[in-house]
Structures are given as structure tokens and as C-alpha cells.
């Protein structure tokens, strides 16, 4: 009895242990780190992300290539869905190409499971095979295209692709047009931009008389070649005439003694001829397509307009093969569903057609498969662009100058054609201007300057500014500078004009009085009232206009957004103090100035910042004033030189110190680590931790996202950006080399936020391919909550400017 009772008690206590467990319940998932393969933002934003397997590892591909699959590759596709309740769900597919190797197939399946584990998703991974895709998979894409080839297998080495080196002349105002020219230096013309395609290096050479817009178009065209034909592995090298690298001349067979204008002014390319390859009764047919009449028109155009019309993509039938004869190039286009016999004969026909006529030596036959056409072939057709329909010539500044009304009206009419302009995100960062070039530009602008007079607003009137105060500006003041420039007069026959002047008795002084221009620069501090501008327009401006009728130009500027020509007149000694000129801020308190150059020596400024040692940085120079309450000795001034500071900037800092303070101050230049304890650290408020590098200066870029044009567009601010460029009704993207900050103003719309978020993703993916050593992470920033790594990218960050009357 006792034994039975004891067993019952034991049974009650340990009954749960008698339940059988599944074999996998005791297993624990090992702590795996998937950050090597997938970034933090994966699966958190609705949309589609795709990776292809390269050397056993998934590599994310650009959104441009979604729906285009290489036959020898394998892909992982993630679709993130946000339901009505705000919950995220996922669909994970892995796609197998019919020519893919075993290692790619295995890795696609493995990493698809890794992605599911990384997300913690409950869905299953779905296998899709080329040519047998499910309806669910096909619905993700607008269309699916197969492309021959793929990345190399992880197990095997493959031969590098061979590229034909070619030289093209860029022409055309609206659309990019390329004319192949002989591969030699004598083909260059200073009035044009040339594109030298050398495989993994694409050179863009801009002649001394060529336009910037042509250079921009050529660069965008080269970007498309790299993305679509070189899988992102090539680099763009931009060159100006007289600044070429030796490798450029080596490709062209040597540097010429002189580059002359040789292209005829009325140059017109040979009109392309389109032929369709067909099978007749026992022979091949090659009828020419009269594409002048193939384009549909509501109203039949006049016959004389036909030669100007261009080819359209809709002429190419996927079941046929075509030959496009451009005289200097012969293209063969093979439709995906074209017969094999026609394909085989097309190449031979193209070669025969090439040899039938007298053509230049650089003419070649180029084969194009449907879906993988080269960019040069696409450029022969009207509006064939598989990246983005963009406007190359517009930015925020031109829209504001020309008037919003006309632009918005035109954009509203074209909103179906132009959805977004993201061109700025794909352009390379503006390179810093060399010091020698900046000095030359400064010297040229100052040679033209005949005289400069300055005025400062005191009360309600502008008072003349003493010459010794030129270069000193205060944040609460407004200044006016009247500059007189000599304007050279161009004569058709200099000798003839000289003789005429002597005969008429004109003296040199009278001739010079006729050849000048006056520019009035109005400068407004960050904390100054707009009343200064109103006072100027009703007083000084009217006076200047009466003195110089027809020769006056007015340029309005705000602090840190100055005109470069205006900055050059102060020869890098441009100092901005806090407060007003008559009543400087904290006169008897220590003051700290930060010297910084943004992209060019022309954009050098010395700005007063908060007196705090945490504001120091080892790559910059600073000036610290510690005042004394003494008549004989007003104080001590230190020039603090960071251990990694530029030597030219250190010399500039010393010159500015000597310019700012007279002999009543003791002056001392100290290097980082040699600071005297008694005055320096006491004056700056005690020693604190500060940044020791300014690597962000090599990477920082600021983009503006806006839909003010009637469609979403991104434009880039030049490297000399400042805090006031953060517009409250826009979204700004700041790249500091480590993070991409999406800064959201208080008056932005939800539409702009969603589109800007997408632009951020596109930019991060683009930079991951371009600059793999510096992977960027996305960070969201609201106005007023900016972190230190954001604010340090701006010179003299402070409180946001208040709107004053």
C-alpha cells in the first residue's frame, strides 16, 4: 500500500517528463551572422530586392536590372509586402538559369534559406527554373528577359572579355549622338567632346571650346555603357584639353603637336538604312525598310521633313533579323524568336554589305541580340533608353530663374513621359579644384578688378566701410560692395582700330571709360533682418543705377552662399564674426574661429564657432582669442594647428591671425599636443574629447529631393554647401562616406518622403558597386535632431535661421 502510494506521488510529480518530445525540439539554432551577405535594411521596406550569386556569395543588383536574367547565373528574389495592419510579410524565390553551374545552383538554394533565417520569416523558399517560371513569380516583373552569359563560376576561371577600343565624337543638342572616328589623336577637335572606349576604362575628353552640357551627356552615356555592357566593372576618366594623362595619348598613338578645328561646320551624318533579312524561294532577301513611312502620324508630315526623322524601336520585330547600315558602322540585330537559318546568314550578309561600299577603315560589324543591345546601337533610335527618362539640362536654379509657372505647365504635359530625374545620383562626386588652378582663377578675377568700395548697414542707412575692415563680416549685419571691372573690347582688326583712334585723337583714358562694368554685391548675415535688402533697393541701388546706367548688375548673397568671384577679392581671408560690427558678441569672452576650405581654395572661410574644445579636429586649423582686461595687453591669440592639417592651410591660418589682430595682442602658433595649460585650455573651457580625422571631407555630398517641377527630381549642391541649404520644404540626402542621411524638413509631403526613400536605396546600391570599400548605411534625420556625424559635415553648424521681418 505504501509502495503504491509512493509511486502515485512520484507519478504526479514527474508526469510531464513522460511525454515524448519531437527529435528537433532539443536542437538550438546556431548563432549565425548574416550581415556579411545582407544589409540591415533588407526586408524592412516594401518592394523587390534581387541578388545574383558571384563567387559563392549573393551580390545585390541594381533596380535597373530587375527582370533581366543571365542564362548562366542564379538569383535570389525577395518581395516585401506591407499589409493593411502595418505588418510585413515576405516571398522568397531563387531562380536557376539553364546554363548555371552546380556551385551557383547550390549557393542560391543555401542563401535563400539564409535570407529566410535572417528575416525570421515563416514562408518557404520557392525554386524557379528558367523558361518554367510560375505565374506568381512572373507577376513580380513587368517583363522577363534572358541574356546570354553570366558571372564566372566560383570553381572555374574564365578568360577576360575582349573589348574593341573605339573613339567617338559627341554631337547633338537634345539627344546624344555618336560619330565613330579614326583611333588617332588627329581626330580630336577642340570644339567637341570625345568618348574613348578602352574596355574597362572610358575616357571623356572635353575640348577647350566644347560645352559643359556635351561633357555631361557623354558622362551619362558612359555610365549606361558601364551598367549595361561592363556589369559595373569599368571606370570613367574625365579629361580637359591640355590636362590629359599619358595613358590617353598612348591609346591614341601619341600626343600631337597641336589640336586643330577640322570638323566642317555643316557636318551631317549619313542617314542610317534599315534592312530586314528574310528567306525567299531558295535565296535570301534583304529589303530596305522605308521607316520614314513606318511611323504612325495623326497628320501626314511634309515630305521634306522625312530626312530629319529617326528610327523607332517598334520597327524591330522579335521574330526577325535586321541590318542597320550607318556607313561607319554596320549593326546586326537578332530577334529572340528569329529562325536559326536567318541568324546564321545575317552575320555573313552584314560583312558582305560592309565590304560592298567604300567605307572608312574604322568601320566594323557589330552583332546585337534582342535585350542586350549595345548603347551605341540604341542611340541610333529615338527615345530608346532603358535606364531613366531624364532632362540633362535642368536644375533647381534654372527653374527658379526662368519662372516656375512655365516649367510646371510643361512638366504637367509631360508627366506621363518623365516620371523621375535621378541623374544626379549616378554622377561622380565633383573633384576638388587644385590649389594652382584656384590661385590662377583668383589672380585673373582680381586683375579685372579696377576698384572696390564697401558699405555696412548702420541703423537705417548704409555707412562707408573702412578699407581695413574689408574681409570682416558679422552675422547680424548687411554689407554692400560696389566693384568696377574692366571689360576687354574685341575688335575685328586691332591695327586698323589703333590707327583710327590715333587719327580721331582719342586718348587711352577716354577709351577705358567706355569699357567697364559695375557689379554690386549685397551680403546678408545669417542672423540679419531682411530689412537690409529693402533699405538697399530703395536707397543705394537707385543711386548706383543713376550713376552707371546700363552698366550695373546686382548680385544678392547670403552668408556661406557667396559668389566665387566675390570671394576671390578677399584672397582667402574671409572672416565671419558673431554679432554686429558695432557691438560684437561677447567682447571680453574667449572666441574660437574655424578655418575650412570646401572643395576649392576659393571657398576658404574663417568662421567664429562655439568656444568649446569638442569642436576641434586634428585635420583643421583654429584661432583662439583669449582677451585680458588690460590696456597695454589686450590678450593672447593662438593659432592651433592640427597634427593632420594641410601645411598651406596652417600658413593661411597664421596670416589670418596677423590680419585680424594688431600688436596689442600676444600671438602664438601652437601644434596639437603642445597646448599651454594656463591660457589655452582654460580659455577654451577645458580639455574635452574631439575628432581626430575629417575623412568625411573626401566623401561628403548633399542632394536635394523635390517635386516642385511637377515630377520627382534629385539635384546636387556643389561641394561648398552649408546649413542654410537644408530647405524646410524639401528632403535632403547627405552622404558622408559611411552613412547616407535622409534629412526631412518640417513642411515635406508624404509623397516626397516615399520617393526620397527609394532614391536613397538606389544611391546606396550604386555606391556599393562604385565604392565597395565604404559601404553606406541609411539613417533618417528629422530637423532639429541632427547627430554629430551629420552636423560636422557643415562648416560652423549652429541654430537654424529664424525667419525675420
URDA-V713707 format. One record per residue. N is the residue number from 1. D_LAST is the distance of its C-alpha to the last C-alpha in Angstrom with 2 decimals. Layout:
# URDA-V713707
N:D_LAST
N:D_LAST
This chain:
# URDA-V713707
1:99.98
2:98.02
3:97.41
4:96.14
5:93.79
6:92.46
7:91.82
8:89.96
9:87.73
10:87.03
11:86.45
12:83.87
13:81.93
14:81.94
15:81.92
16:78.49
17:79.71
18:82.42
19:79.93
20:79.98
21:76.74
22:75.64
23:76.19
24:72.51
25:71.12
26:72.02
27:70.26
28:66.84
29:64.36
30:64.01
31:60.50
32:59.55
33:56.42
34:55.14
35:51.95
36:53.93
37:54.14
38:51.17
39:47.51
40:45.67
41:43.78
42:47.05
43:47.68
44:44.33
45:42.58
46:44.16
47:45.76
48:48.60
49:49.30
50:52.38
51:54.30
52:57.33
53:60.04
54:60.28
55:62.66
56:63.13
57:59.39
58:56.87
59:54.18
60:51.18
61:50.83
62:47.81
63:46.88
64:47.79
65:51.45
66:51.67
67:54.76
68:56.42
69:59.29
70:61.58
71:65.23
72:66.06
73:63.15
74:62.46
75:59.10
76:57.51
77:55.19
78:52.89
79:51.29
80:48.78
81:48.34
82:45.85
83:47.41
84:45.92
85:46.10
86:44.03
87:47.18
88:48.00
89:51.40
90:52.91
91:55.51
92:57.12
93:59.34
94:61.14
95:62.28
96:65.43
97:66.06
98:69.66
99:69.95
100:68.27
101:70.24
102:71.45
103:69.01
104:65.97
105:67.42
106:68.06
107:64.66
108:62.84
109:64.69
110:64.19
111:60.45
112:59.91
113:61.41
114:59.32
115:56.16
116:57.34
117:57.99
118:54.61
119:52.87
120:55.35
121:55.97
122:58.94
123:59.38
124:62.23
125:61.94
126:63.20
127:65.19
128:64.67
129:66.99
130:66.39
131:67.61
132:68.09
133:64.55
134:64.08
135:62.10
136:59.67
137:59.01
138:58.81
139:56.22
140:53.69
141:53.54
142:53.10
143:56.17
144:58.37
145:59.54
146:62.19
147:62.07
148:65.05
149:64.97
150:62.95
151:62.26
152:65.18
153:67.23
154:66.93
155:70.72
156:71.27
157:69.95
158:69.30
159:69.26
160:65.92
161:64.87
162:65.78
163:63.16
164:63.89
165:61.89
166:60.46
167:58.19
168:55.95
169:54.01
170:50.65
171:49.90
172:48.26
173:44.74
174:44.01
175:46.55
176:47.95
177:51.49
178:53.93
179:56.97
180:59.54
181:60.77
182:63.55
183:62.82
184:62.88
185:60.54
186:61.60
187:59.83
188:56.39
189:54.47
190:51.33
191:49.67
192:49.76
193:48.87
194:51.92
195:52.42
196:55.34
197:56.44
198:58.50
199:58.85
200:56.75
201:54.79
202:52.89
203:51.87
204:49.21
205:49.80
206:47.26
207:48.68
208:47.00
209:46.31
210:45.46
211:42.08
212:39.81
213:39.82
214:43.64
215:43.48
216:41.05
217:43.39
218:46.36
219:44.77
220:43.99
221:47.56
222:48.93
223:46.99
224:48.74
225:52.11
226:51.61
227:50.67
228:53.30
229:56.17
230:55.91
231:54.73
232:51.80
233:54.12
234:53.38
235:50.76
236:48.76
237:48.99
238:46.65
239:47.98
240:46.92
241:49.60
242:51.10
243:49.74
244:52.34
245:54.07
246:57.91
247:58.38
248:56.86
249:59.40
250:62.16
251:61.67
252:61.76
253:64.93
254:63.58
255:60.93
256:61.59
257:61.67
258:59.20
259:57.11
260:57.44
261:56.13
262:59.02
263:57.62
264:58.24
265:55.20
266:56.46
267:57.30
268:57.89
269:59.10
270:62.32
271:61.69
272:62.55
273:65.64
274:65.88
275:69.35
276:70.47
277:73.35
278:75.92
279:79.48
280:82.04
281:85.77
282:86.77
283:84.19
284:80.44
285:78.29
286:75.20
287:73.77
288:70.60
289:67.76
290:66.37
291:62.82
292:61.67
293:63.14
294:62.46
295:58.78
296:58.24
297:56.57
298:55.83
299:56.70
300:59.24
301:57.67
302:59.46
303:62.05
304:60.42
305:57.34
306:59.44
307:59.56
308:55.78
309:55.77
310:55.68
311:57.50
312:56.19
313:56.90
314:58.48
315:61.51
316:62.67
317:64.99
318:65.43
319:69.21
320:69.64
321:69.53
322:67.92
323:68.08
324:65.15
325:66.35
326:63.56
327:66.13
328:64.69
329:64.54
330:66.61
331:65.07
332:67.15
333:65.34
334:67.29
335:66.44
336:66.69
337:69.47
338:71.34
339:75.17
340:76.44
341:78.82
342:76.07
343:73.92
344:76.85
345:77.55
346:73.95
347:73.63
348:76.90
349:75.95
350:72.65
351:74.49
352:77.02
353:74.34
354:72.64
355:75.93
356:76.99
357:74.57
358:73.83
359:70.59
360:68.77
361:70.04
362:66.82
363:67.17
364:67.71
365:68.35
366:65.72
367:66.49
368:63.74
369:64.23
370:62.26
371:59.23
372:59.31
373:58.76
374:57.54
375:54.18
376:55.93
377:57.91
378:54.86
379:53.09
380:55.88
381:54.80
382:51.87
383:49.02
384:51.20
385:48.78
386:49.30
387:46.15
388:42.97
389:42.09
390:39.22
391:37.32
392:37.82
393:35.45
394:32.12
395:29.13
396:25.47
397:24.60
398:27.11
399:26.04
400:22.44
401:23.88
402:26.55
403:24.62
404:24.71
405:26.58
406:29.79
407:29.82
408:29.40
409:32.05
410:34.47
411:33.89
412:34.56
413:37.87
414:38.74
415:37.65
416:41.32
417:42.07
418:39.07
419:38.33
420:36.47
421:35.74
422:36.42
423:37.66
424:35.23
425:36.79
426:40.20
427:39.33
428:40.24
429:37.72
430:36.60
431:39.03
432:37.80
433:38.28
434:41.28
435:40.63
436:43.02
437:41.25
438:37.81
439:39.40
440:40.97
441:37.74
442:36.03
443:38.99
444:39.00
445:35.33
446:35.82
447:39.04
448:37.22
449:34.69
450:35.98
451:33.29
452:29.74
453:27.59
454:24.44
455:21.57
456:18.89
457:15.87
458:17.04
459:15.17
460:14.43
461:17.29
462:18.60
463:21.76
464:24.59
465:24.87
466:28.44
467:30.33
468:31.14
469:27.45
470:27.25
471:26.60
472:24.70
473:20.97
474:18.61
475:15.97
476:13.38
477:14.32
478:14.19
479:17.67
480:19.54
481:23.18
482:25.57
483:28.53
484:31.75
485:34.02
486:37.62
487:38.37
488:42.05
489:43.97
490:46.41
491:49.78
492:52.51
493:55.17
494:54.05
495:57.45
496:57.71
497:54.34
498:55.26
499:58.47
500:56.72
501:54.25
502:57.21
503:59.07
504:56.18
505:55.59
506:51.97
507:51.01
508:48.81
509:46.01
510:45.63
511:45.71
512:42.91
513:40.63
514:40.71
515:39.80
516:36.31
517:32.78
518:29.49
519:26.52
520:23.13
521:21.30
522:17.57
523:16.79
524:13.52
525:14.06
526:13.24
527:11.36
528:9.74
529:6.23
530:5.99
531:6.83
532:10.13
533:10.96
534:10.50
535:12.59
536:15.05
537:15.67
538:16.50
539:18.54
540:20.16
541:20.34
542:22.24
543:24.45
544:25.34
545:26.10
546:28.51
547:30.16
548:30.65
549:31.01
550:31.50
551:31.29
552:27.55
553:25.54
554:21.82
555:20.88
556:17.31
557:17.40
558:15.60
559:17.41
560:20.77
561:20.51
562:22.02
563:24.52
564:28.07
565:29.31
566:26.57
567:27.48
568:31.15
569:30.78
570:30.24
571:33.40
572:32.14
573:30.87
574:27.13
575:25.90
576:22.51
577:22.20
578:19.98
579:17.87
580:17.60
581:20.50
582:21.32
583:21.08
584:22.02
585:21.79
586:25.19
587:27.12
588:30.45
589:30.01
590:31.40
591:29.07
592:29.83
593:29.02
594:29.86
595:31.24
596:31.22
597:32.12
598:30.95
599:33.62
600:34.21
601:34.64
602:32.02
603:29.42
604:30.28
605:27.63
606:28.00
607:25.08
608:24.94
609:25.33
610:26.31
611:29.55
612:31.81
613:35.07
614:34.44
615:31.95
616:34.93
617:36.71
618:40.15
619:39.19
620:36.46
621:36.28
622:34.16
623:33.75
624:33.91
625:33.48
626:35.29
627:34.82
628:37.61
629:37.62
630:40.04
631:40.11
632:42.68
633:41.26
634:37.49
635:37.90
636:39.03
637:37.27
638:38.51
639:38.21
640:39.01
641:40.66
642:41.09
643:44.64
644:43.64
645:41.13
646:41.64
647:43.64
648:41.54
649:38.37
650:40.24
651:41.14
652:37.56
653:36.38
654:38.97
655:37.94
656:34.24
657:35.44
658:37.53
659:34.70
660:32.19
661:34.61
662:37.25
663:40.75
664:39.71
665:38.95
666:41.70
667:41.08
668:42.73
669:42.74
670:43.79
671:44.68
672:43.91
673:46.58
674:47.26
675:44.48
676:45.64
677:45.34
678:44.77
679:41.53
680:40.07
681:40.14
682:39.51
683:36.50
684:34.99
685:35.55
686:38.89
687:40.38
688:39.12
689:39.84
690:37.88
691:38.19
692:41.11
693:40.37
694:37.59
695:39.52
696:36.38
697:35.42
698:38.40
699:37.40
700:33.63
701:32.16
702:28.94
703:29.11
704:26.57
705:27.93
706:26.55
707:28.01
708:25.51
709:28.48
710:30.47
711:32.42
712:31.90
713:31.47
714:31.08
715:29.81
716:29.91
717:27.33
718:29.18
719:30.42
720:27.52
721:25.07
722:22.44
723:20.52
724:17.48
725:20.09
726:20.34
727:18.53
728:17.88
729:19.61
730:22.56
731:25.49
732:26.30
733:29.82
734:30.43
735:34.03
736:35.01
737:38.73
738:39.62
739:37.13
740:35.06
741:31.91
742:30.36
743:26.71
744:25.29
745:21.58
746:20.55
747:20.22
748:23.50
749:26.41
750:29.94
751:31.36
752:29.32
753:30.38
754:34.04
755:34.07
756:32.30
757:34.91
758:37.60
759:36.09
760:36.18
761:39.85
762:40.68
763:39.07
764:40.82
765:44.13
766:43.69
767:42.97
768:45.92
769:48.17
770:46.56
771:46.05
772:48.50
773:48.38
774:44.78
775:44.64
776:41.11
777:40.24
778:37.50
779:34.86
780:32.11
781:28.79
782:25.97
783:22.41
784:22.35
785:26.17
786:26.87
787:30.25
788:31.11
789:32.93
790:29.78
791:27.32
792:29.80
793:29.65
794:26.17
795:25.95
796:24.14
797:23.00
798:20.55
799:18.05
800:15.90
801:12.47
802:9.76
803:6.89
804:3.78
805:0.00
